Amino acid sequence: MRRSRRSLAQVNQEPAQAVYRSLGRAVHAMMTLLVWRDWRHHERVPQSGGVLFISNHISYFDPLAVGDYLIWSGRWPRFLGKAEIWSVPALGWLARSCGQIPVQRNSPRAVDALAAAGDAIAQGKAVLIYPEGTVTADPDTWPMTARSGAARLALTTRCPVVPVGQYGANLVMPGKRPSFPRFFPRKTMRALAGEPLDLSDLQQRYDEGDRSAVREAGERFMDAITDLVSRLREEEPPEGRYDIRVGRRLPRLERPAPDLPPDP
């Protein structure tokens, strides 16, 4: 039986809040009615222990698409989201009830989100971060350069890092702003987990204060995600990678160093 057709109890034994379980079932039922799924390599998703998932950010709809994939792969992801969501009555209640993590963007308090994510990982939970920090501005929806937060979290916690490529949510809700979903004609939500990334050669450098280790980890994150997205799209990625700070694609050697103030 296809995994998406199995019951939640069959595919996910991880404990979760009652509200989160109810929300997961509701989203799954909605997706079953409105979209097709192309899900691959569930076996690469660790079934227990603290883990950091990293994924490309292509739409305001993709937390539902990626969340659905990970929940039916056996884990309950904690997303890092804009703190403004927590001030919206219904959405804020859901976010708090499901253990999601608010980010005070463009604020010294942004570091609090990384600390909270690190605590969740230490407690054996799964955390999902978009290393780009925002919906991609690449003209063809390819992954952009990484900010520093995901790499610093991975190197600080030393947890497994599993990349997840996804595509299709951008067809339901395109662009960098929320919009009314376009479910028809019916779209396909594609998701593919990669092998855990090996950062062992960067760990000692990071522990010794070498800031370039963060940049190299971010590059590896986006290389791995881009490779997964390329497989899902069955297309070759562009030569360069879009850098939102300069507004164009840059070759690897031309990319500026990431901003290292607290910015998940």
KEFI-235489 format. One record per residue (C-alpha): residue in three letters; z negated, x, y negated. Coordinates in pm, 1 decimal, decimal comma. Layout:
N
{'ala'; {Z; X; Y}}
...
This chain:
264
{'met'; {0,0; 0,0; 0,0}}
{'arg'; {78,3; 125,7; -349,0}}
{'arg'; {-239,7; 245,2; -516,6}}
{'ser'; {-194,6; 16,6; -816,4}}
{'arg'; {-200,2; -285,1; -581,4}}
{'arg'; {-534,7; -194,8; -426,2}}
{'ser'; {-861,8; -337,4; -547,5}}
{'leu'; {-1077,1; -137,2; -786,2}}
{'ala'; {-1347,0; -106,5; -519,6}}
{'gln'; {-1095,6; 59,2; -286,2}}
{'val'; {-974,5; 324,7; -529,4}}
{'asn'; {-1274,0; 403,3; -751,4}}
{'gln'; {-1629,5; 468,2; -630,1}}
{'glu'; {-1753,9; 636,0; -948,5}}
{'pro'; {-2040,8; 449,3; -1121,5}}
{'ala'; {-1956,4; 290,8; -1456,1}}
{'gln'; {-2096,5; 40,4; -1704,1}}
{'ala'; {-2042,8; -324,5; -1608,2}}
{'val'; {-1850,2; -384,8; -1930,3}}
{'tyr'; {-1622,4; -88,2; -1858,1}}
{'arg'; {-1552,4; -212,9; -1505,2}}
{'ser'; {-1467,3; -559,3; -1636,0}}
{'leu'; {-1245,4; -414,2; -1907,0}}
{'gly'; {-1070,8; -188,9; -1655,5}}
{'arg'; {-992,1; -483,5; -1430,3}}
{'ala'; {-867,6; -692,8; -1723,4}}
{'val'; {-638,8; -418,0; -1853,1}}
{'his'; {-505,7; -352,8; -1502,8}}
{'ala'; {-425,7; -721,3; -1452,9}}
{'met'; {-252,2; -736,7; -1792,0}}
{'met'; {-46,8; -425,6; -1715,7}}
{'thr'; {52,5; -563,6; -1375,3}}
{'leu'; {196,6; -869,4; -1547,0}}
{'leu'; {369,8; -693,9; -1837,3}}
{'val'; {488,6; -345,3; -1731,7}}
{'trp'; {617,0; -147,6; -1437,7}}
{'arg'; {430,6; 162,8; -1318,8}}
{'asp'; {551,6; 503,1; -1203,4}}
{'trp'; {230,3; 681,3; -1100,9}}
{'arg'; {233,1; 1019,3; -926,7}}
{'his'; {-12,3; 1269,7; -772,0}}
{'his'; {-337,6; 1075,6; -776,4}}
{'glu'; {-467,7; 1334,3; -528,3}}
{'arg'; {-489,0; 1591,4; -810,1}}
{'val'; {-755,3; 1386,6; -989,7}}
{'pro'; {-1104,6; 1520,4; -896,1}}
{'gln'; {-1313,0; 1241,2; -751,2}}
{'ser'; {-1650,6; 1367,9; -871,7}}
{'gly'; {-1811,3; 1610,9; -1113,0}}
{'gly'; {-1755,8; 1686,1; -1479,0}}
{'val'; {-1388,3; 1722,0; -1565,0}}
{'leu'; {-1173,4; 1742,5; -1876,8}}
{'phe'; {-840,7; 1559,2; -1868,6}}
{'ile'; {-586,5; 1658,0; -2132,6}}
{'ser'; {-279,9; 1448,3; -2212,1}}
{'asn'; {0,4; 1403,0; -2463,1}}
{'his'; {-55,8; 1140,7; -2733,5}}
{'ile'; {257,1; 929,6; -2788,6}}
{'ser'; {136,1; 586,2; -2900,7}}
{'tyr'; {-163,3; 373,9; -2993,4}}
{'phe'; {-95,0; 197,6; -2663,6}}
{'asp'; {-127,2; 504,6; -2444,2}}
{'pro'; {-509,5; 496,1; -2404,5}}
{'leu'; {-453,7; 174,9; -2205,0}}
{'ala'; {-170,9; 328,1; -2001,4}}
{'val'; {-347,2; 659,5; -1926,4}}
{'gly'; {-682,3; 489,0; -1879,6}}
{'asp'; {-530,5; 251,9; -1623,9}}
{'tyr'; {-383,7; 547,9; -1433,3}}
{'leu'; {-707,6; 746,6; -1428,3}}
{'ile'; {-929,5; 450,6; -1338,8}}
{'trp'; {-704,5; 364,7; -1043,6}}
{'ser'; {-704,7; 736,6; -955,2}}
{'gly'; {-1082,5; 724,1; -914,5}}
{'arg'; {-1233,4; 821,2; -1253,3}}
{'trp'; {-1368,2; 644,2; -1562,5}}
{'pro'; {-1244,8; 846,6; -1861,5}}
{'arg'; {-1446,2; 884,5; -2180,8}}
{'phe'; {-1199,0; 900,4; -2467,7}}
{'leu'; {-1260,7; 1064,4; -2803,0}}
{'gly'; {-1155,5; 811,1; -3067,1}}
{'lys'; {-1156,3; 769,5; -3443,0}}
{'ala'; {-1503,4; 670,3; -3562,9}}
{'glu'; {-1350,4; 386,1; -3766,2}}
{'ile'; {-1301,2; 194,1; -3440,3}}
{'trp'; {-1679,7; 171,5; -3399,3}}
{'ser'; {-1704,5; -27,3; -3724,9}}
{'val'; {-1467,1; -300,5; -3600,1}}
{'pro'; {-1694,2; -570,7; -3452,5}}
{'ala'; {-1530,0; -642,2; -3113,5}}
{'leu'; {-1367,7; -301,3; -3062,1}}
{'gly'; {-1680,2; -117,8; -3169,9}}
{'trp'; {-1894,0; -312,0; -2923,1}}
{'leu'; {-1648,9; -238,8; -2641,6}}
{'ala'; {-1633,4; 131,7; -2729,5}}
{'arg'; {-2012,9; 162,0; -2732,2}}
{'ser'; {-2053,2; -44,2; -2415,0}}
{'cys'; {-1798,9; 170,4; -2230,8}}
{'gly'; {-1949,9; 504,9; -2335,5}}
{'gln'; {-1657,6; 619,1; -2546,2}}
{'ile'; {-1709,2; 902,8; -2796,9}}
{'pro'; {-1655,8; 859,1; -3174,7}}
{'val'; {-1499,2; 1137,2; -3382,9}}
{'gln'; {-1579,5; 1174,3; -3752,6}}
{'arg'; {-1239,7; 1319,3; -3842,7}}
{'asn'; {-1201,8; 1556,0; -4139,0}}
{'ser'; {-1578,1; 1588,6; -4155,4}}
{'pro'; {-1833,5; 1857,7; -4063,5}}
{'arg'; {-1969,0; 1599,1; -3818,4}}
{'ala'; {-1650,5; 1626,9; -3608,1}}
{'val'; {-1834,6; 1890,2; -3406,7}}
{'asp'; {-2075,4; 1616,9; -3289,7}}
{'ala'; {-1793,6; 1465,5; -3082,2}}
{'leu'; {-1740,1; 1791,2; -2895,2}}
{'ala'; {-2113,1; 1817,1; -2831,6}}
{'ala'; {-2119,1; 1460,4; -2697,6}}
{'ala'; {-1815,1; 1530,1; -2480,2}}
{'gly'; {-1983,1; 1844,9; -2347,2}}
{'asp'; {-2295,1; 1645,1; -2263,3}}
{'ala'; {-2086,5; 1386,7; -2076,4}}
{'ile'; {-1916,0; 1659,6; -1873,7}}
{'ala'; {-2253,8; 1820,7; -1797,0}}
{'gln'; {-2365,5; 1482,3; -1661,8}}
{'gly'; {-2070,0; 1481,7; -1420,5}}
{'lys'; {-1849,7; 1244,9; -1618,0}}
{'ala'; {-1478,1; 1257,8; -1696,0}}
{'val'; {-1362,3; 1313,6; -2054,2}}
{'leu'; {-1007,2; 1276,1; -2183,7}}
{'ile'; {-885,4; 1457,0; -2495,8}}
{'tyr'; {-547,1; 1462,7; -2662,6}}
{'pro'; {-519,3; 1832,7; -2762,2}}
{'glu'; {-273,0; 1743,7; -3040,8}}
{'gly'; {-544,1; 1539,8; -3211,3}}
{'thr'; {-307,7; 1263,5; -3322,7}}
{'val'; {0,8; 1072,1; -3213,4}}
{'thr'; {292,1; 1311,9; -3191,2}}
{'ala'; {518,6; 1347,9; -3493,4}}
{'asp'; {790,2; 1519,2; -3291,6}}
{'pro'; {1117,9; 1333,1; -3363,1}}
{'asp'; {1186,2; 1296,8; -2989,8}}
{'thr'; {825,0; 1225,0; -2887,2}}
{'trp'; {766,6; 1561,7; -2718,2}}
{'pro'; {416,5; 1716,6; -2721,0}}
{'met'; {318,1; 1904,6; -3036,6}}
{'thr'; {102,9; 2213,6; -3086,7}}
{'ala'; {-264,5; 2188,1; -2995,1}}
{'arg'; {-561,8; 2179,6; -3224,1}}
{'ser'; {-860,8; 2387,0; -3122,9}}
{'gly'; {-1108,4; 2124,7; -3001,5}}
{'ala'; {-991,9; 2070,9; -2642,6}}
{'ala'; {-965,2; 2444,6; -2574,6}}
{'arg'; {-1309,6; 2514,4; -2718,5}}
{'leu'; {-1460,0; 2234,0; -2511,9}}
{'ala'; {-1298,2; 2365,6; -2193,0}}
{'leu'; {-1405,4; 2725,5; -2254,4}}
{'thr'; {-1756,5; 2623,3; -2355,5}}
{'thr'; {-1822,9; 2392,9; -2058,4}}
{'arg'; {-1621,0; 2594,9; -1801,6}}
{'cys'; {-1530,2; 2262,5; -1638,9}}
{'pro'; {-1209,5; 2187,8; -1446,2}}
{'val'; {-919,1; 2106,6; -1679,1}}
{'val'; {-654,4; 1870,6; -1539,0}}
{'pro'; {-336,8; 1801,5; -1740,8}}
{'val'; {-184,1; 1453,5; -1734,6}}
{'gly'; {168,7; 1391,0; -1858,3}}
{'gln'; {262,5; 1037,7; -1958,5}}
{'tyr'; {560,1; 851,8; -2101,1}}
{'gly'; {643,9; 487,2; -2167,9}}
{'ala'; {360,5; 371,7; -2392,4}}
{'asn'; {571,3; 487,5; -2688,3}}
{'leu'; {831,1; 225,9; -2594,5}}
{'val'; {570,8; -52,5; -2606,5}}
{'met'; {417,3; 55,6; -2936,5}}
{'pro'; {635,0; 321,0; -3104,3}}
{'gly'; {545,8; 528,3; -3406,9}}
{'lys'; {230,8; 670,7; -3557,5}}
{'arg'; {82,2; 337,5; -3666,2}}
{'pro'; {-47,6; 41,4; -3463,6}}
{'ser'; {210,5; -235,9; -3425,0}}
{'phe'; {269,0; -551,0; -3224,5}}
{'pro'; {342,8; -451,9; -2861,6}}
{'arg'; {703,8; -476,8; -2744,7}}
{'phe'; {668,4; -568,9; -2379,5}}
{'phe'; {1017,0; -712,4; -2332,8}}
{'pro'; {1242,6; -595,7; -2186,7}}
{'arg'; {981,3; -473,6; -1942,5}}
{'lys'; {888,0; -104,9; -1980,5}}
{'thr'; {769,2; 150,1; -1722,7}}
{'met'; {440,0; 336,5; -1773,6}}
{'arg'; {484,8; 679,4; -1618,7}}
{'ala'; {193,0; 915,1; -1547,1}}
{'leu'; {166,6; 1240,6; -1354,1}}
{'ala'; {-140,9; 1459,0; -1296,3}}
{'gly'; {-93,2; 1834,4; -1272,0}}
{'glu'; {-288,8; 2103,3; -1090,9}}
{'pro'; {-615,0; 2219,3; -1255,6}}
{'leu'; {-553,7; 2498,1; -1507,1}}
{'asp'; {-691,9; 2847,5; -1452,6}}
{'leu'; {-860,1; 2977,8; -1767,9}}
{'ser'; {-1067,6; 3247,0; -1596,5}}
{'asp'; {-883,8; 3532,4; -1769,2}}
{'leu'; {-964,0; 3380,7; -2109,3}}
{'gln'; {-1328,5; 3297,3; -2039,1}}
{'gln'; {-1477,6; 3643,5; -2093,5}}
{'arg'; {-1274,7; 3696,8; -2409,4}}
{'tyr'; {-1401,1; 3365,3; -2545,6}}
{'asp'; {-1761,6; 3449,0; -2451,9}}
{'glu'; {-1725,6; 3776,4; -2642,6}}
{'gly'; {-1607,8; 3594,4; -2955,2}}
{'asp'; {-1232,6; 3655,8; -2925,8}}
{'arg'; {-1087,8; 3364,9; -3122,9}}
{'ser'; {-737,2; 3427,0; -2987,3}}
{'ala'; {-857,6; 3298,5; -2647,8}}
{'val'; {-877,9; 2949,8; -2798,3}}
{'arg'; {-519,5; 2969,2; -2920,0}}
{'glu'; {-392,7; 3092,6; -2583,3}}
{'ala'; {-580,2; 2817,3; -2399,9}}
{'gly'; {-426,1; 2558,2; -2632,8}}
{'glu'; {-79,9; 2698,8; -2565,0}}
{'arg'; {-139,0; 2673,8; -2190,0}}
{'phe'; {-258,1; 2316,1; -2228,7}}
{'met'; {56,6; 2210,9; -2411,5}}
{'asp'; {287,0; 2412,3; -2182,5}}
{'ala'; {139,3; 2235,9; -1879,3}}
{'ile'; {157,0; 1890,8; -2039,0}}
{'thr'; {513,1; 1949,5; -2161,4}}
{'asp'; {621,5; 2049,8; -1810,1}}
{'leu'; {476,9; 1726,9; -1668,5}}
{'val'; {639,5; 1515,5; -1939,5}}
{'ser'; {972,1; 1690,6; -1874,1}}
{'arg'; {951,8; 1585,8; -1508,6}}
{'leu'; {872,3; 1225,8; -1599,4}}
{'arg'; {1154,5; 1207,0; -1854,9}}
{'glu'; {1393,9; 1409,1; -1634,9}}
{'glu'; {1492,2; 1601,8; -1946,1}}
{'glu'; {1461,1; 1959,7; -2065,0}}
{'pro'; {1207,6; 1997,1; -2347,7}}
{'pro'; {1317,9; 2147,9; -2680,2}}
{'glu'; {1304,9; 2523,5; -2731,6}}
{'gly'; {1033,3; 2505,6; -2996,1}}
{'arg'; {722,1; 2291,3; -3031,4}}
{'tyr'; {658,0; 2065,0; -3329,6}}
{'asp'; {379,4; 2182,9; -3560,2}}
{'ile'; {251,3; 1902,2; -3781,5}}
{'arg'; {120,4; 2153,4; -4036,9}}
{'val'; {471,9; 2271,3; -4123,8}}
{'gly'; {665,7; 1957,8; -4027,4}}
{'arg'; {910,5; 2115,9; -3784,9}}
{'arg'; {945,7; 2276,5; -3443,6}}
{'leu'; {845,4; 2641,5; -3426,3}}
{'pro'; {905,8; 2904,5; -3158,4}}
{'arg'; {589,2; 3036,3; -2993,4}}
{'leu'; {572,2; 3355,9; -3201,3}}
{'glu'; {604,8; 3167,5; -3530,2}}
{'arg'; {324,4; 2921,2; -3469,5}}
{'pro'; {25,6; 2966,2; -3698,5}}
{'ala'; {-318,3; 3012,7; -3546,8}}
{'pro'; {-504,7; 2686,5; -3482,6}}
{'asp'; {-762,1; 2560,4; -3725,7}}
{'leu'; {-1094,7; 2662,4; -3577,9}}
{'pro'; {-1340,6; 2456,7; -3782,4}}
{'pro'; {-1485,9; 2166,5; -3580,6}}
{'asp'; {-1183,1; 1945,0; -3520,7}}
{'pro'; {-1150,1; 1780,4; -3181,5}}
